[in-house]
């Protein structure tokens, strides 16, 4: 075998190895992209389930507050105040979560979920369920 034939054989071998390397790299990248996409979908579904659970808990607290807020009994008004604080805490957690993960919903917020949950305002600021003393 002559020197030029050897050089041609080495060049063909190198080109073939380069093409094989490109094909293998592309296949690995395609698998990684599919796994990444599947992971993103799973994370999005998990966040959607968490958001729906928060809405459900907020609704229960809100309804409990509505039920007992105008009661004549002190202990039932205490239940209403506790429900109001819980509903407001849940609304805050939900609203922050929706802001933090707004990019996780690929196209739009999932059907049945709102962008935010309202907080319950105090009816009478003098009837705070907690002591307010600053200073």
DOGUKE-439094 format. One line per 4 residues: number of its first residue (from 1); for each residue x, y, z of C-alpha. Coordinates in nm, 2 decimals, always signed. Layout:
// DOGUKE-439094
NUM> X,Y,Z  ...
// end
This chain:
// DOGUKE-439094
1> +0.00,+0.00,+0.00  +0.14,+0.33,-0.10  +0.16,+0.64,+0.12  -0.11,+0.82,-0.06
5> -0.34,+0.52,-0.03  -0.27,+0.51,+0.34  -0.35,+0.88,+0.38  -0.68,+0.84,+0.19
9> -0.77,+0.54,+0.41  -0.69,+0.74,+0.73  -0.89,+1.03,+0.60  -1.19,+0.81,+0.52
13> -1.16,+0.65,+0.86  -1.15,+0.99,+1.03  -1.45,+1.12,+0.84  -1.64,+0.80,+0.91
17> -1.56,+0.83,+1.29  -1.66,+1.19,+1.28  -2.00,+1.11,+1.13  -2.06,+0.83,+1.37
21> -1.97,+1.07,+1.66  -2.22,+1.33,+1.53  -2.50,+1.07,+1.49  -2.43,+0.93,+1.85
25> -2.42,+1.28,+1.99  -2.75,+1.38,+1.82  -2.92,+1.07,+1.95  -2.80,+1.13,+2.30
29> -2.92,+1.49,+2.28  -3.26,+1.38,+2.15  -3.30,+1.14,+2.44  -3.20,+1.41,+2.69
33> -3.44,+1.66,+2.54  -3.73,+1.41,+2.56  -3.64,+1.34,+2.93  -3.62,+1.71,+3.00
37> -3.95,+1.78,+2.84  -4.11,+1.49,+3.03  -3.96,+1.62,+3.36  -4.10,+1.97,+3.28
41> -4.45,+1.83,+3.22  -4.43,+1.63,+3.54  -4.32,+1.94,+3.74  -4.60,+2.15,+3.58
45> -4.86,+1.89,+3.67  -4.73,+1.87,+4.02  -4.75,+2.25,+4.06  -5.10,+2.24,+3.92
49> -5.21,+1.98,+4.18  -5.05,+2.19,+4.45  -5.24,+2.50,+4.33  -5.57,+2.32,+4.32
53> -5.51,+2.19,+4.67  -5.45,+2.54,+4.79  -5.77,+2.67,+4.62  -5.96,+2.39,+4.79
57> -5.82,+2.46,+5.13  -5.88,+2.84,+5.09  -6.24,+2.77,+4.99  -6.30,+2.56,+5.30
61> -6.15,+2.83,+5.52  -6.34,+3.11,+5.35  -6.67,+2.92,+5.39  -6.60,+2.85,+5.76
65> -6.53,+3.23,+5.80  -6.85,+3.32,+5.63  -7.05,+3.08,+5.84  -6.93,+3.21,+6.18
69> -6.83,+3.57,+6.12  -7.16,+3.72,+6.23  -7.23,+3.47,+6.51  -7.35,+3.58,+6.86
73> -7.12,+3.34,+7.03  -6.76,+3.44,+7.11  -6.62,+3.10,+7.04  -6.77,+3.09,+6.70
77> -6.64,+3.44,+6.62  -6.30,+3.31,+6.73  -6.34,+3.02,+6.48  -6.43,+3.28,+6.21
81> -6.12,+3.48,+6.30  -5.90,+3.17,+6.28  -6.06,+3.07,+5.95  -6.00,+3.43,+5.81
85> -5.63,+3.42,+5.91  -5.59,+3.07,+5.76  -5.77,+3.18,+5.44  -5.55,+3.49,+5.41
89> -5.23,+3.28,+5.47  -5.34,+3.03,+5.20  -5.42,+3.32,+4.96  -5.08,+3.46,+5.02
93> -4.91,+3.12,+4.96  -5.11,+3.06,+4.64  -5.05,+3.41,+4.50  -4.68,+3.39,+4.56
97> -4.67,+3.04,+4.41  -4.86,+3.16,+4.10  -4.62,+3.45,+4.05  -4.31,+3.24,+4.11
101> -4.42,+2.96,+3.87  -4.61,+3.16,+3.61  -4.35,+3.05,+3.35  -4.42,+2.68,+3.43
105> -4.75,+2.69,+3.26  -4.64,+2.66,+2.90  -4.92,+2.84,+2.72  -5.17,+2.95,+2.98
109> -5.28,+2.89,+3.34  -5.46,+2.55,+3.36  -5.83,+2.56,+3.32  -6.02,+2.61,+3.64
113> -5.73,+2.80,+3.81  -5.74,+3.17,+3.87  -5.43,+3.39,+3.87  -5.48,+3.50,+4.23
117> -5.70,+3.44,+4.53  -5.84,+3.75,+4.72  -5.76,+3.80,+5.08  -6.04,+3.86,+5.33
121> -6.03,+4.22,+5.46  -6.09,+4.29,+5.83  -6.45,+4.39,+5.88  -6.37,+4.62,+6.18
125> -6.01,+4.71,+6.24  -6.09,+4.74,+6.61  -6.19,+4.38,+6.62  -5.85,+4.24,+6.52
129> -5.81,+3.87,+6.61  -5.45,+3.94,+6.73  -5.31,+4.21,+6.95  -5.16,+4.49,+6.74
133> -4.90,+4.68,+6.94  -4.60,+4.84,+6.78  -4.32,+4.99,+6.98
// end
